[in-house]
Amino acid sequence: MLQFFRRFFQSKLGIPLTLAFLALIAFAFASSDVANTGTFGGVAGGDRVAVVGGQKIDSADLVASARDALDQVRQQNPNMSMEAFIAQGGLDDVLDQMIDRAAIAEYARRHGLRAGENLVNSEIITIPQFRGPNGEFDTTTFRQALGARGISEATFRNDISQGLLAQQLLMPVVFGAQAPDKLATRYAALLQERRRGSIAMLPSSAFAPEGTPDDAALKAFYDENRDDFIRPERRVIRYAVFGPEDLDARIEPTDEEIAARYEEDGARYAASETRRLSQLIVPTREAANAIRARVTGGGSLEAAAREAGFDVAALGPLSQAEYAAQASADVARAAFAAGRGELAAPARSALGWHVVRVDAVERTPARSLAQVRGEIADTLRTEKRQRALADLAASIEEQLTDGVSLGDIAGQLGVDVETTRPLLASGDVYGAPGQTAPEVLGPALETAFQMIEGEPQLAEIERGETYLVFEAGQIVESAAAPLAEIRDDVIAAWRRDRGAAAARAAADRVLERVKEGTSLAAAVQAEETALPGVEPVNLTRQQLAALQGQFPAPLALLFSMAQGTTKKLEAPDDNGWYVVDLDEIEAGEVDREDPVFAQVRRELGSAIGSEYADQLRLALRQELGVERNETAIEAVRKQLLGQN
């Protein structure tokens, strides 16, 4: 419930790009500072986009952090482009994060706070992504993970160090923040609060003009709202698939090859014997002989073992060599010298003296070349096919490196080149809802959206069986669609916009009538335009909280208003305006023994702690001083948009 209003005012990106101060080490590559001192498309690596105290934030750092933040957003929205990311305020958010982090680090250093190498190491080894197969920290895994993200070890350690400094500063501020009982009681009682009122919807469609704007007006509207018409990047992928059926080399094994393999694997086809055994291990020869004597005299091995306080283990089927590897050569010889159902002579291994009963004997006769010819031929055929495919793939990869085209490669293989319709990074076909890229492209799609146009690559789709040669045949960058191509869409948006403006004016008229004493229903009916009926509302906050944020924005407004007031609220996407009227607030009551009281007290403490942290960050900025270089920031913006 306490997060209700915060969720209502979330940003357009829908993904928080705020600094995760208190969740520092969860593989925190967010806003990673990729070290680079070169020149980035005309923006020098040493250019400062901001200075916090004495600490500089370079253009290169902002470029890297913005790209990394976009990668994170794409995990939720694969079609998000850099243009849309920047248009929705992503670059500004990233820079704000970097300024906050720099301010905290600078303030910490000025006041003697340190995060030394040992402390940084202790944090790094706890990150699960850096653990090897044995579950322990592995240096190779650590460096490979950093390399995959394009981050140097020094940069990553600096990130960890800055985060630890943030913890040292912010944890004392946040930890232990508590809400007074009176405040907690008041907020807990809010859950039982009931509100009665009504909501009217004034849709833009009801007020939208019927006609079409002239060309000048439409062009002006398009230019003013260009960011609303950005199309995601799409690519046409050209590809060819090849496999064993496309091999030129003969893969049928010859008689000589089959005979040589039979000779090489002779032991595999020779007569063999395996046994199932019951085994008891005792510490001395005397104990082994005593148990053997009891069993020979008519008892069972299991009963004799129980009386002696031991267990019998079932083994097999095992060959003599396998059993020798488990126990010892002497024990295996004795076990394979005894007959079925007999006890072998006691023999010793490193574990002790073995008393072994032979439970079953399975003999496999030798197999001739004629008997196993088909089996060997299948094995050789598979091996030769995989070898030939691997050699072919290596040859194709070498040709691609030398600049041979996809068409020429396909011609050599005798396969067709397929061409997709324009695809989005998500794999969906652009402009065709429900249609997706061919399944064979799935493993290569991410790479295809990172390639340069017309530079084919090779990918293994099914290990040892299917290969793919593919290229980005046509790349259409993310940008606002030309007006001529989306004229009808722009006209529809213009109508919605004009309808929304008229709906707002109508909402103002309705508000005036309500202020003069007219009911909301009567005020809406007084409009000349036919409008939907007014919806009554009678809810408690607890009922609202049970919806877990899945409720209309007008309800959120209703539960933030004062009794007897009426307000208007814009609907999303120019769809119209709401008028919200709150008639009555019925106060709730809660006892301090109620579990809700304890829950609200905890949540309030967390919210107060977060507010303390926010205020501290603002105070640090003010004390240290922040200078922004708008020229350099704009240069970074243009570079990220490819306008340099």
C-alpha positions in Angstrom: 0.0 0.0 0.0 2.8 2.4 0.9 4.4 1.9 -2.6 1.1 2.7 -4.3 1.8 6.4 -5.1 5.4 5.7 -6.0 4.3 3.1 -8.6 1.7 5.6 -9.9 4.4 8.1 -10.8 6.9 5.7 -12.5 8.9 6.9 -15.5 8.0 6.2 -19.1 10.8 3.7 -19.5 9.1 1.4 -17.0 12.4 0.1 -15.8 14.2 1.8 -12.8 17.5 3.2 -13.9 18.3 4.6 -10.4 21.5 3.6 -8.6 21.2 0.3 -6.7 23.1 1.7 -3.7 21.9 -1.0 -1.2 22.0 -3.9 -3.7 25.6 -3.2 -4.7 27.2 -6.5 -5.6 24.4 -8.5 -7.3 26.7 -8.8 -10.4 26.3 -5.0 -10.7 27.4 -4.2 -14.2 24.8 -1.5 -14.4 26.3 1.8 -15.5 29.7 0.1 -15.9 32.6 2.4 -16.6 34.4 0.9 -19.5 37.9 2.3 -19.4 38.8 4.0 -22.6 41.0 7.0 -23.4 40.6 7.0 -27.1 38.3 9.1 -29.3 34.7 8.2 -29.7 33.3 9.3 -33.0 34.6 12.9 -32.5 33.9 13.0 -28.8 37.3 13.0 -27.1 37.7 10.5 -24.3 39.0 13.2 -22.0 36.0 15.6 -22.6 34.2 16.2 -19.3 30.4 16.0 -19.3 30.3 16.9 -15.6 32.6 17.7 -12.7 31.5 16.8 -9.1 33.8 18.5 -6.6 37.1 17.6 -8.0 36.0 14.4 -9.7 35.5 14.4 -13.5 33.0 12.4 -15.5 34.3 11.8 -19.0 32.4 11.5 -22.2 33.7 8.0 -22.7 32.3 6.9 -19.4 28.9 8.4 -20.2 28.9 6.7 -23.6 29.7 3.3 -22.1 27.2 3.6 -19.3 24.4 4.7 -21.6 25.0 1.7 -23.9 25.1 -0.7 -21.0 21.9 0.8 -19.6 20.2 0.3 -23.0 21.4 -3.3 -22.9 19.6 -3.7 -19.6 16.4 -2.2 -20.9 16.5 -4.5 -23.9 16.4 -7.5 -21.6 12.8 -6.4 -21.0 12.1 -4.7 -24.3 14.3 -6.2 -27.1 13.0 -3.7 -29.6 14.1 -0.6 -27.7 16.4 1.5 -29.8 19.0 4.1 -28.7 16.8 6.8 -30.3 13.8 5.8 -28.2 15.9 5.3 -25.1 17.3 8.9 -25.4 13.9 10.3 -26.4 12.4 8.9 -23.2 15.1 10.4 -21.0 17.4 7.4 -20.6 20.6 9.4 -21.2 19.7 12.0 -18.6 18.8 9.3 -16.1 22.2 7.6 -16.6 24.1 10.9 -16.2 22.2 11.6 -13.0 23.2 8.2 -11.7 26.9 8.8 -12.5 26.8 12.2 -10.8 25.2 10.8 -7.7 27.8 8.0 -7.5 30.7 10.4 -8.1 29.4 12.7 -5.3 29.2 9.9 -2.8 32.6 8.6 -3.7 34.2 12.1 -3.5 32.5 12.9 -0.2 33.6 9.6 1.3 37.2 10.1 0.2 37.3 13.7 1.6 36.1 12.4 5.0 38.5 9.5 5.3 36.3 6.6 4.3 38.2 3.8 2.4 37.5 0.6 0.6 40.8 -1.2 0.4 41.9 -4.1 -1.9 41.1 -6.8 0.7 37.6 -5.5 1.3 37.0 -5.3 -2.5 38.4 -8.9 -2.8 36.1 -10.1 -0.1 33.1 -8.8 -2.0 34.2 -10.1 -5.4 34.6 -13.7 -4.2 31.0 -13.8 -2.9 29.5 -13.1 -6.4 28.0 -16.4 -7.7 28.8 -15.7 -11.3 32.5 -15.8 -10.5 32.4 -19.4 -9.1 33.9 -22.3 -10.9 32.5 -25.9 -11.2 33.5 -26.7 -7.6 31.4 -23.8 -6.3 34.5 -21.7 -5.2 35.7 -18.4 -6.7 37.6 -19.0 -9.9 40.0 -16.4 -11.4 39.5 -17.7 -14.9 35.7 -17.5 -14.7 36.0 -14.0 -13.1 38.1 -12.7 -16.0 36.0 -14.4 -18.7 32.8 -12.8 -17.2 34.4 -9.3 -17.2 35.7 -9.8 -20.8 32.3 -10.8 -22.0 31.0 -7.5 -20.8 33.9 -5.5 -22.1 35.0 -4.4 -18.6 38.5 -4.2 -17.4 39.4 -5.7 -14.0 40.6 -2.3 -12.8 37.3 -0.7 -13.8 35.2 -3.4 -12.1 37.3 -3.1 -8.9 36.8 0.6 -9.0 33.0 0.1 -9.3 33.0 -2.2 -6.3 35.1 0.2 -4.3 32.7 3.1 -5.1 29.7 0.9 -4.1 31.3 0.0 -0.8 31.9 3.7 -0.1 28.2 4.3 -0.8 27.3 1.6 1.6 29.5 3.1 4.3 27.8 6.5 3.8 24.2 5.4 3.2 23.8 2.4 5.5 24.1 4.4 8.7 21.5 6.8 7.2 19.0 4.1 6.1 19.6 1.3 8.7 17.3 1.4 11.7 15.0 4.2 10.4 11.8 3.9 12.3 8.4 5.5 12.1 6.8 6.8 15.3 3.9 4.7 16.6 1.4 7.5 16.1 2.4 7.8 12.4 2.3 4.1 11.9 -1.1 3.9 13.6 -2.4 6.7 11.3 -1.1 5.0 8.1 -2.3 1.5 9.3 -5.8 3.0 9.8 -5.7 4.2 6.2 -6.0 0.6 5.1 -9.5 0.5 6.6 -10.4 3.9 5.2 -13.4 3.9 2.8 -13.9 6.4 0.0 -17.1 7.1 -1.9 -17.3 9.1 -5.1 -17.6 8.9 -8.8 -15.5 9.0 -12.0 -16.4 10.3 -15.4 -14.6 9.5 -18.6 -14.4 12.1 -21.4 -12.9 10.2 -24.3 -10.9 12.0 -27.0 -12.8 10.1 -29.6 -16.0 11.8 -28.6 -14.5 15.2 -29.3 -12.1 14.4 -32.2 -12.7 16.4 -35.4 -14.0 14.5 -38.4 -12.1 16.3 -41.1 -8.4 16.1 -42.2 -5.9 18.8 -41.4 -4.2 20.7 -44.3 -0.7 19.6 -45.2 1.0 22.5 -43.3 -0.9 21.7 -40.1 -0.2 18.0 -40.4 3.5 18.6 -41.0 3.8 20.9 -38.0 2.1 18.3 -35.8 4.4 15.6 -37.1 7.5 17.7 -36.5 6.4 18.6 -33.0 5.7 15.0 -32.1 8.3 13.2 -34.1 9.5 11.1 -31.2 6.1 9.5 -31.0 6.5 8.0 -34.5 10.0 6.3 -34.0 10.1 2.9 -35.6 12.4 0.2 -34.0 15.5 -1.0 -35.9 14.7 -3.8 -38.3 16.9 -6.0 -40.4 16.4 -8.3 -43.4 18.5 -11.5 -42.8 19.8 -13.5 -45.7 20.9 -17.0 -44.9 21.8 -20.5 -46.2 21.6 -23.7 -44.3 23.8 -26.7 -44.9 24.4 -30.1 -43.4 25.5 -33.7 -44.1 23.3 -33.9 -47.2 25.3 -31.1 -48.8 28.7 -32.8 -48.4 30.7 -33.3 -51.6 33.2 -35.7 -49.9 32.4 -39.4 -49.9 31.6 -40.5 -46.4 30.9 -44.2 -47.0 33.6 -46.3 -45.2 35.7 -48.6 -47.3 36.4 -52.3 -46.5 39.9 -51.4 -45.5 38.7 -48.8 -43.1 36.2 -51.2 -41.5 38.9 -53.9 -41.1 41.4 -51.5 -39.6 38.8 -50.3 -37.1 37.9 -53.9 -36.2 41.6 -54.6 -35.6 42.0 -51.4 -33.6 39.1 -52.2 -31.3 39.8 -55.9 -31.1 39.4 -56.0 -27.3 35.8 -54.6 -27.7 34.8 -57.5 -29.9 36.7 -60.3 -28.1 34.9 -62.8 -25.8 34.1 -61.2 -22.5 32.8 -62.0 -19.1 31.1 -59.9 -16.4 29.9 -60.9 -13.0 27.4 -59.8 -10.3 28.9 -60.0 -6.9 28.0 -59.7 -3.2 30.9 -58.3 -1.2 31.8 -58.1 2.5 35.0 -56.3 3.6 36.5 -57.2 7.1 39.7 -55.9 8.7 41.6 -59.2 9.2 42.2 -62.5 7.4 41.0 -64.4 10.4 37.6 -62.6 10.3 37.3 -63.3 6.6 38.1 -67.0 7.0 35.7 -67.3 9.9 32.8 -65.8 7.9 33.6 -67.9 4.9 33.6 -71.0 7.0 30.2 -70.2 8.5 28.7 -69.6 5.0 30.3 -72.8 3.7 28.8 -74.6 6.7 25.3 -73.7 5.6 24.7 -70.1 6.7 24.1 -67.1 4.4 26.6 -64.3 3.7 24.1 -61.7 4.7 23.3 -63.3 8.1 27.0 -63.8 8.9 27.7 -60.2 8.0 24.8 -58.9 10.3 26.1 -61.0 13.2 29.6 -59.5 12.7 28.2 -56.0 12.5 29.0 -55.5 8.8 27.0 -54.8 5.6 27.0 -56.7 2.3 27.3 -54.7 -0.9 25.9 -55.7 -4.3 28.2 -55.0 -7.2 28.1 -55.4 -11.0 27.9 -56.4 -13.6 31.7 -55.9 -13.7 34.5 -57.2 -15.8 37.6 -58.5 -14.1 39.6 -55.4 -15.0 36.8 -53.1 -13.7 36.6 -55.0 -10.4 40.4 -54.9 -10.1 40.3 -51.1 -10.5 37.8 -50.9 -7.7 39.4 -53.4 -5.3 42.7 -55.0 -6.2 44.1 -57.4 -8.8 44.2 -60.2 -6.2 40.6 -59.7 -5.1 39.5 -59.7 -8.8 41.4 -62.8 -9.6 39.9 -64.7 -6.7 36.4 -63.5 -7.6 36.7 -64.5 -11.2 38.2 -67.9 -10.3 35.1 -69.0 -8.3 32.0 -70.5 -9.8 28.5 -69.1 -9.8 27.0 -69.3 -6.3 30.5 -69.9 -4.7 32.5 -67.9 -2.2 35.8 -66.8 -3.6 39.0 -67.3 -1.5 39.5 -64.2 0.8 41.9 -61.7 -0.8 43.1 -58.3 0.4 42.8 -54.8 -0.9 43.7 -51.4 0.6 40.3 -51.4 2.3 40.7 -54.8 4.0 39.9 -58.5 3.4 37.2 -59.2 0.9 34.7 -62.1 1.2 33.0 -62.3 -2.2 30.1 -64.4 -3.4 29.6 -64.8 -7.2 25.8 -64.2 -7.8 25.7 -64.3 -11.6 28.1 -64.9 -14.5 27.4 -63.3 -17.9 29.5 -64.4 -20.8 29.6 -62.7 -24.2 31.1 -64.7 -27.1 33.6 -63.1 -29.4 32.1 -61.4 -32.5 33.6 -61.7 -35.9 34.3 -58.9 -38.4 31.3 -60.1 -40.4 29.0 -59.8 -37.4 30.0 -56.3 -36.5 30.6 -54.9 -39.9 27.4 -52.9 -40.0 28.0 -51.5 -36.5 31.5 -50.4 -37.4 30.4 -48.9 -40.7 27.7 -46.8 -38.9 30.3 -45.5 -36.5 32.8 -44.7 -39.2 30.1 -43.1 -41.3 29.1 -40.8 -38.4 32.8 -39.9 -37.7 33.6 -39.1 -41.3 30.4 -37.0 -41.7 31.2 -34.9 -38.7 34.9 -34.5 -39.8 33.8 -33.6 -43.3 31.3 -31.1 -42.0 33.8 -29.6 -39.6 36.4 -29.3 -42.4 33.7 -27.7 -44.7 32.7 -25.3 -42.0 36.3 -24.3 -41.4 36.8 -23.8 -45.1 33.7 -21.6 -45.4 34.8 -19.6 -42.4 38.2 -19.0 -44.0 36.5 -17.9 -47.2 34.2 -15.5 -45.3 37.3 -14.0 -43.7 38.7 -13.5 -47.2 35.6 -11.6 -48.3 33.8 -14.3 -50.3 30.1 -13.4 -50.5 27.1 -15.4 -49.1 25.8 -16.0 -52.6 29.1 -17.5 -53.7 29.3 -19.8 -50.6 25.7 -20.9 -51.3 26.6 -21.6 -55.0 29.6 -23.8 -53.9 27.3 -25.8 -51.6 24.5 -26.0 -54.0 22.0 -24.6 -51.5 19.5 -21.7 -51.8 19.8 -18.3 -50.1 16.7 -17.5 -48.1 15.7 -13.9 -47.3 13.5 -13.0 -44.4 11.0 -10.2 -44.2 12.2 -7.2 -42.0 12.7 -8.5 -38.5 12.9 -6.9 -35.1 15.5 -7.7 -32.5 12.8 -9.7 -30.7 12.5 -12.1 -33.7 9.1 -10.7 -34.6 8.3 -9.8 -38.3 8.0 -6.1 -38.5 4.4 -5.0 -39.3 3.1 -8.5 -39.1 1.7 -9.3 -35.6 2.0 -13.0 -34.7 4.7 -13.8 -37.3 8.2 -14.6 -36.3 11.6 -15.3 -37.8 12.3 -18.8 -39.1 13.2 -21.2 -36.2 16.6 -22.0 -37.7 17.7 -18.3 -37.2 16.9 -18.4 -33.4 20.5 -19.0 -32.2 21.9 -16.4 -34.6 19.4 -13.6 -34.3 21.2 -11.7 -31.5 24.4 -11.8 -33.5 22.6 -10.7 -36.6 21.5 -7.5 -34.9 25.1 -6.7 -34.1 26.6 -7.3 -37.5 27.6 -4.8 -40.2 25.5 -5.0 -43.3 26.8 -7.4 -46.0 29.4 -9.2 -43.8 28.3 -12.8 -43.5 29.1 -15.1 -40.6 29.0 -18.8 -39.9 27.1 -20.4 -37.0 26.7 -24.0 -35.8 23.0 -24.5 -35.2 22.9 -28.2 -34.3 26.2 -29.5 -33.1 28.0 -31.5 -35.8 24.8 -31.6 -38.0 23.5 -28.2 -39.1 25.4 -25.0 -40.0 24.1 -21.6 -41.0 25.8 -18.9 -43.1 23.9 -15.6 -42.6 24.2 -11.8 -43.0 22.3 -8.7 -42.5 21.2 -8.0 -46.0 19.4 -4.7 -45.2 19.5 -2.6 -42.0 16.9 0.1 -41.4 18.0 2.2 -38.4 15.6 3.2 -35.7 14.1 6.5 -36.6 10.9 8.4 -37.0 9.0 7.1 -40.0 8.7 9.5 -42.9 5.4 11.4 -42.9 4.5 10.2 -46.3 4.6 6.5 -45.2 2.5 7.0 -42.0 0.2 9.8 -43.1 -2.9 8.0 -42.0 -1.3 7.2 -38.6 -0.3 10.8 -38.1 -3.8 12.0 -39.0 -5.3 9.6 -36.5 -2.8 10.9 -33.9 -3.7 14.5 -34.8 -7.4 13.7 -34.3 -6.7 12.2 -30.9 -4.6 15.2 -30.0 -7.3 17.6 -31.0 -9.9 15.4 -29.4 -7.9 15.3 -26.2 -7.6 19.1 -26.2 -11.4 19.4 -26.6 -11.9 16.7 -23.9 -9.7 18.8 -21.6 -11.8 21.9 -22.2 -14.9 19.8 -21.5 -13.4 18.5 -18.3 -12.8 22.1 -17.2 -16.4 22.9 -17.9 -17.6 19.9 -16.0 -15.3 21.0 -13.0 -16.9 24.5 -13.1 -20.4 23.0 -13.0 -19.5 20.8 -10.0 -18.0 23.7 -8.1 -21.3 25.6 -8.6 -23.1 22.7 -6.9 -24.1 20.4 -9.7 -23.6 16.7 -9.3 -20.9 15.1 -11.4 -23.5 13.1 -13.3 -25.6 16.2 -14.1 -22.4 18.2 -15.0 -21.4 15.5 -17.6 -25.0 15.3 -19.0 -24.9 19.1 -19.6 -22.3 18.6 -22.3 -23.6 18.7 -25.8 -21.5 15.7 -26.8 -22.8 12.3 -25.9 -20.5 10.8 -23.2 -20.3 7.6 -21.2 -22.2 7.4 -17.9 -20.5 8.3 -14.6 -19.1 5.3 -12.6 -19.8 5.2 -8.8 -16.9 4.2 -6.5 -17.2 2.7 -3.0 -13.9 1.1 -1.9 -11.5 0.7 1.0 -7.8 1.2 0.7 -7.4 -2.5 1.6 -9.5 -3.5 -1.3 -7.4 -1.2 -3.5 -4.1 -2.7 -2.2 -5.4 -6.2 -2.9 -5.3 -5.3 -6.6 -1.5 -5.1 -6.4 -1.2 -2.0 -8.6 -3.5 -3.4 -11.3 -6.1 -0.6 -11.0 -6.9 2.5 -13.2 -5.1 5.8 -12.6 -8.4 7.6 -11.6 -8.7 5.3 -8.6 -5.2 6.3 -7.6 -6.2 9.9 -7.8 -9.4 9.3 -5.9 -7.4 7.9 -2.9 -5.1 10.9 -2.9 -7.7 13.7 -2.9 -9.3 15.6 0.0 -13.0 15.0 0.8 -15.4 17.1 -1.2 -13.0 17.9 -4.0 -13.2 17.3 -7.7 -10.2 17.0 -10.0 -9.3 16.1 -13.6 -6.7 13.6 -14.8 -5.4 13.0 -18.3 -5.8 9.5 -19.7 -2.7 8.0 -21.3 -1.9 8.2 -25.0 -4.2 11.2 -25.6 -7.2 9.0 -25.0 -9.1 11.7 -23.1 -9.6 13.1 -19.6 -11.1 11.8 -16.4 -13.1 13.9 -13.9 -12.9 12.4 -10.4 -15.3 13.5 -7.6 -14.7 12.5 -4.0 -17.9 12.8 -1.9 -17.0 11.1 1.4 -14.1 9.7 3.4 -14.9 7.2 6.1 -12.0 7.0 8.5 -10.7 3.5 9.4 -9.5 2.2 12.8 -6.8 -0.2 13.7 -5.5 -1.7 17.0 -1.7 -1.7 17.7 -2.0 -5.5 18.2 -3.2 -5.9 14.7 -0.5 -7.5 12.4 -1.3 -4.7 9.9 0.2 -2.2 12.4 3.5 -4.0 12.6 3.7 -4.4 8.8 3.0 -0.8 8.1 5.5 0.3 10.7 8.2 -1.8 9.0 7.2 -0.4 5.5 7.2 3.2 6.8 10.6 2.7 8.3 11.9 1.5 4.9 10.3 4.4 3.1 11.7 6.9 5.6 15.2 5.4 5.3 15.0 5.7 1.5 13.9 9.3 1.9 16.9 10.0 4.2 19.2 8.5 1.5 17.6 10.7 -1.2 18.0 13.8 0.9 21.6 12.9 1.7 22.4 12.5 -2.0 21.0 15.9 -2.8 22.9 17.5 0.1 26.2 15.9 -1.2 25.6 17.4 -4.6 25.0 20.8 -3.1 28.0 20.7 -0.8 30.5 19.4 -3.4 29.1 21.4 -6.3 28.1 19.9 -9.7 29.1 21.5 -13.0 27.5 20.1 -16.2 29.1 20.6 -19.6 26.0 20.8 -21.8 28.1 21.1 -25.0 29.8 17.8 -24.2 26.6 16.1 -23.2 25.0 17.1 -26.4 28.0 15.8 -28.3 27.6 12.4 -26.5 23.9 12.5 -27.4 24.7 13.0 -31.1 27.3 10.3 -31.0 25.0 7.8 -29.6 22.4 8.7 -32.2 25.1 8.3 -35.0 24.8 12.0 -35.9 28.6 12.8 -35.6 
